[in-house]
Amino acid sequence: MKTVFRNAAAAALLVAGYSGAAHADPTFLGPTPYVGASSSPFDPAGFTYFHLETFEDHLLNTPGVAASAGGVTSVVFGPSIHDSVDADDGVIDGSGLLGDSFFAGNGSAGVQFTFSEATLGSLPTSAGIVWTDGGGATSVTFSAFGPGGVPLLTQTVSGFADGSNNGETGEDRFLGVVNSAGISAIFISNASGGMEVDHLQYGGARVPAIPEPQTYALMLAGLASLGFVARRRKHRG
């Protein structure tokens, strides 16, 4: 399911992430608390395309992505004990039982979400996912890969899993990456037990327009003229 959203934090990241000067590639994002789409650091306004998969239609069907294992929780696991992102059931109340998510029975083996450049037109430059539940008070590992499957980064984080499997949402954390050269895949795993994730999101950044050579020439000529006028006024004074 595709959703479009934006927030103030995303605008700040847009400036920092895509100005080409304020961050180093690749940049790891998270783990940050996440209750709904408004918690995302990504702003769709800065992308040529942007997709958010909430799994609320009980499918993984946003364009250009495939999972290496697992499936939508309501299909693989059944109609109960889901751990969706809090806001997906229409109210933020500390429970994700009434929403849907993506389930992997062997969380320690992990799930890789691979992006298709052919389908999307270009690889995403930003991608992320929300960890919502796992076995025990587990650590979570997030990895990202660039063009050609070249490893970009791996981060193992902990301290937020609550050890309960009853849909609580206080432990939900966003993990993501920004890489201007493109992201071919992201991977997430638990230290042990099963795993649920939600709100898979990815987008390709807009590329600023580059002035044509003649435009550069006109700009330089204009600057030179201004400099000449300023010098003449200084001499006359």
Secondary structure, 3 states (H helix, E strand, C coil): CCCCCCCHHHHHHHHHHHCCCCCCCCEEEEEEECCCHHHCCCCHHHEEEEEEECCCCCCCCCCCEEECCCEEHHHHCCCCCCCCCHHHHCCCCCECCCCCCEEECCCCCCEEEEECHHHHCCCCCEEEEEEEEECCCCCEEEEEECHHHCEEEEEEECCCCCCCCCCECCCCEEEEEECCCCCCEEEEEECCCCEEEEEEEEEEECCCCCCCHHHHHHHHHHHHHHHHHHHHHHHHC
